[in-house]
Amino acid sequence: MIVLEGARRMLAAALEAEVDAYVAELADQRDGRGRRLVVRNGHAEARTVTTGAGPIEVQAPRVND
């Protein structure tokens, strides 16, 4: 159980970091009304991912772009 929880946390942290970097990279892009084109939008439904430690459920962050 400890290995599965560690794998879940690592994968979730990696997904969050990737989304944060993507949103930050495109933060200055705006539409005609001055609104950001790329924004975070909560989290997607949990998905089961098979790892070497076994299956884990992870919620990926959502992005509107």
Phi and psi in degrees as a GROMACS rama.xvg file:
@    title "Ramachandran Plot"
@    xaxis  label "Phi"
@    yaxis  label "Psi"
@TYPE xy
-63.3798  -40.4011  ILE-2
-65.7229  -42.0463  VAL-3
-64.2078  -42.8555  LEU-4
-65.1973  -39.9543  GLU-5
-63.0984  -42.261  GLY-6
-64.6747  -41.0177  ALA-7
-63.0167  -45.2989  ARG-8
-64.4858  -41.3032  ARG-9
-64.4779  -43.6843  MET-10
-66.1481  -42.7471  LEU-11
-62.6195  -41.83  ALA-12
-65.2232  -39.5291  ALA-13
-65.1681  -41.817  ALA-14
-64.3211  -43.8658  LEU-15
-60.8107  -44.2701  GLU-16
-63.6829  -40.6282  ALA-17
-64.9167  -43.4466  GLU-18
-66.313  -42.218  VAL-19
-59.156  -43.5048  ASP-20
-65.3555  -41.556  ALA-21
-63.3956  -47.4771  TYR-22
-64.9872  -41.248  VAL-23
-64.9832  -38.3992  ALA-24
-63.0759  -33.7003  GLU-25
-106.84  16.2794  LEU-26
-62.6622  -27.9847  ALA-27
-88.1828  -2.27294  ASP-28
-82.5046  125.957  GLN-29
-128.052  155.556  ARG-30
-87.6138  -172.733  ASP-31
-64.2108  -21.6437  GLY-32
-95.5048  2.90774  ARG-33
87.1403  7.78711  GLY-34
-88.4206  147.377  ARG-35
-65.2164  139.596  ARG-36
-81.2147  -28.3074  LEU-37
-120.657  118.375  VAL-38
-138.745  156.024  VAL-39
-74.4442  152.439  ARG-40
-145.615  60.086  ASN-41
74.1552  -145.905  GLY-42
-131.555  149.866  HIS-43
-78.3721  171.566  ALA-44
-61.8741  150.129  GLU-45
-63.5763  140.891  ALA-46
-122.631  148.759  ARG-47
-90.5974  126.489  THR-48
-118.179  131.267  VAL-49
-88.8051  124.156  THR-50
-119.38  175.001  THR-51
-63.0037  -25.5205  GLY-52
-85.5021  -11.9859  ALA-53
126.743  179.244  GLY-54
-73.766  139.739  PRO-55
-134.03  153.42  ILE-56
-102.126  132.762  GLU-57
-135.046  138.937  VAL-58
-101.986  118.377  GLN-59
-86.7174  142.855  ALA-60
-67.5647  146.837  PRO-61
-99.6644  148.234  ARG-62
-132.973  133.23  VAL-63
-96.4618  118.256  ASN-64
